[in-house]
Every structure is written in structure tokens, then in C-alpha cells.
Amino acid sequence: MSSRHHIDDFMRGRIIGKIEEGRKITDSTGICYFSIDREFDIAHSVVSRLWKSFKSTEMCSRRHGGGRVRTGGKSVSCCLRKADLPKTVARRLREGGLYARRPVVCPPLTRQHHTARLQWCREHHNWTEQDWACVLFSDENRFSLSSDCRRQLIWRESGTAYRPENSQEKDRYPTCSIMVWAGIRINGRMRLHVAANWTMTGQRYIDEVLLPHVRLFPWCCR
């Protein structure tokens, strides 16, 4: 057979009938069977197992598997009602083409934000490369100098979780941080501006970022 598949009961009956007609061949074990593998395009081992099954059960129909009956249905709604079967739910979701993945992180946007972004895109849709060459894209971000990563693992003995050597100090309200500002354009980028322990206000942004860093560039025409 070119591919593995189950033989239906009608085909099984035809095979058993051909065997009983008396068309004999001998397989490698010396047991006599009837040559039908080429006629039905199935493997000789399949014919052998089918004939042995018929002699022991006197039935042509295929016996159902003896495993546990599948309790979960294909419907996702049916699976969700079985809260005590998380693996079954996950398996059914995968069968439906859904997989567990980390969601893409993005800032919370309101309807006004979406409208403003769409309007901005439409206004700048036809801009040329020369237009964009006069634009500086900048951003600033605050980085905490104290680690808050909970994925760091340690090796310790059972019952020693609260020993000092197995503990990691963490500030509930970390105050040690730095503010980093950067800017990019089509053909270049700005040097990072790092400031420790200060809040970005409008006036400080003008005095410490725009005037000393951005204003000095001749291409800053917008």
C-alpha cells in the first residue's frame, strides 16, 4: 500500500472471499494463504493478519480499539465547560489551529489615539524621502538599575528558601534609575543622552536635550 489506512468492512469481506476461493501462495513462514495482495494493492502482511483475525473471530468487520472512549468533542465551547481538563482543552484548541503564544506588548490606546494615528498616516502618506530626511524621531525611557526579573533561578536545598544566601534583595519602590534619550533619522542617529535621577519635564527637555543636541544639526529644519 502506498499509504497506511484502514480497510472497510466491505473490502474485508471481499478479501476473505478471495482467500476461501483457494488462490494459494506461501509466505516466508510457510503458512498457506491466497494471493490477493496484488489484486487489491495491499501488503501481504495485511492479508496475513486479516486471515488470522478471521479464523480466530469468524468476523470480517474490524474490531474497535480497546482504549478509553474519547470524552472531549471537537467543539471548543464543549471543551471550555470541562474546566478540570486543561490538557484536553489545549489539545482541542491546537486541533483548531490555535496555539499558546505570548501577546505582543503595546501601549494602551483609546479611540482618540487610533483616530489620531490614522489621520497622521493619511497626512504623511505621500511624503518623499527628502521630506523624511528632515525629520528626527526621538524617544526617552527610564531604566531601573535594580533587577526585577523573576526568571532568575538559584539552586538550593529544600527548606532553605529564607536563608540570606538564598534571598535576593529588591526595593519595593526603586529610586535608583536613569533616563536615556535617543534620536534617529534616515541617514544617522543621535548620541545617547543619559541623565540619572531626574524627571523629564518640558523645560528640562528643551534645556538639556533639544538645545545642546538637536539644534546644532543643520538638517534640523522641521
N, C-alpha and C positions, 0 to 999 in steps of 0.2 A: 504494500500500500504506500502511496506517495505521502500520505499524512495520516495521523492517528485519529480515528473517530470510532464511535460505537456503531455496531451493526444492528439495524432494526429487526424486530421480530419476524417480519415478512421475509427478509433476506436470510435470517437464520433458518427458517423453515425450508427455504429453497436449498440451502447448503446441506441440511440434514437429509433432505430427499435425494439429492445427488449422491451423497455418501451411501445411502441404503440401496441405490441402484446397482452398485457393485463395480464402479470405476476405480480400480485399486492402484495405489503406488505404495512404496515402502519408504518411510523416512529413516533418518540416521539411527534411530533407536531400534529399528527392526519391527515396529508396530505397524500393522496394515491400516491404511486409510484410503480414501478415494480422492483422485486427482481433480480438484476443483479450484485450486489456488489461481491458476492462470485464467480459467474461465470467468471467475468473479473478481480477478485482480486484487487478491488479498494474500497476505503472507501465509505460508504453510503452517507456521506455528499457531496462527489464529484458528485455522481449520482444525488442527490437532486439539487445541483447548476446547473448541466448541463441541467436537465429537465426544471428548471425555466428559464434558459437563452434561451432555445429553444422555450418555449412558448412566451417569450417576443420579440424575434428577428426572430423566424421561420428560424433560420440558425443553421447548425451543426458545421460550422467552427469556430475556436477560433478567437475572436476579438483581434487585436493587441493593445498593451498598448498605452495609450494616452500621454505618456511622450515625451519629446523632442527627436528628432532623433539624434542618436549619430553621431557627426561630425568627430571625430578623428578615423583614421584607426589603424590597428594593426601594420602597418609598422612604424618603428622608423624614417625612412627618411621622411615620411609624417608628423610625429609629429614635427620634427625639423623645418619644414617650417612654423609652426604656432607659431611664437615667442611670440605672445600675449596670449598664453595658457600654462603657465608654469605648472599648476596643471595637465593639460591633458598630457603633456609630461612626467611628473614624474610618473603619473599613468600607462602610456603605458610602460615605462621603467621597472616599478615594475612587470607588467604582463609578461615581457620578461625575468625576473629573475635578473634584475639589481637594486641595491639599493644604496642609498647615504651613503657613509662612508668616514671617514677621511683617507687620504692616509698614508701609512707607511712612516715615515721620514727616510731618508738615505743620506749619503754624496754624492755629485756629483762624479760619476765615469766615466772616459774616457775608450776608448777601451784598452789602455795600462794597466789601472788599472784592468780591467776584465781579461786580459791575465795573468797579474802577479799573481792575486789571484788564478786563475785556476791552474797555474803552481805550486804555493806553496802548494795547496791542494794535487796535484798529488805526489809531492815530500814527503809529510808527511803522505800519506795515510796509510802506513804500520807501522807507529810508534807504539811502545808498551807503556804501562802505565809507565814503568820505564824511557823511553825516555822523556815522557811529564812531569815526576816528576822533571826533571832538568830545566824546562822552567818556566820563570816568565813572566806573561802577565801584562803589566803596561799601564797606560793611565793618562793623565792630562787634566784638564778642568778649564776654568775660569768662576767664578760665580760673577755676579754683585750684589752688596749689595743694590742697589736701584731697587724697584719693577717696572717692565714694563708691568704688567699684565693688559689688558684692559677688563677683565671679572669681575672686582670688581665693584659692584653696590652700589649706595647710594640712600637714599630716600630724595627727595627734592620737594619743591613746584614749580609749573610751573612758568617760567620766572626768576628763581634764579640760573641759571647754572653758572654764572660768579661771584657769591659771594665767598669770600675767604673760608668760611667754606664748600663750595661745590666743591672746587678745590683740585686737587692733584698735588703736585709739582713733576716734573720729569726732570732730566738732559737730555738735548739733546745729549750730549756726556759724558756719565757717566765715571768717573775716579776712583771711589771707588769700587774696586773689589779684589778678592782673587783668587790665583791659587792653586788648590788642585791636588796632585799626589797620586796615589794608585797603588798597585800591588797585584795580586792573583796568586796562584799556586794550584796544586791538593789538597794538604793537609794543606793549610794555606793561610794567607793573610798578607800583609804588613800594618804597621801603616800609617794612612793618614799623608801626609806631606803638610802643609798649609803654603803658602807664600803670603804676601799681597803686591800688587802694584809692581810687577816685571814681566818681560817678560822672558819666558822660552827660553834660548839660549843653544847651545851645551855645552859650558864650564860651565855654571851655572848648567846644568843638571848633569854633571859629579861631580862637586864640592859639590852640595847641595842635590843631590838625590842618585846617584849611589854609591859614595864612603861612605857616612855616613849611608846609609840604606841597600843597596843591597849587597855590597861587604862583609859585616860582616856575611852573612849567609853561612854555609858550603856547602849547596846544590847548591850554585850558581856556577855551573861548565860549563855553556854554555854562 
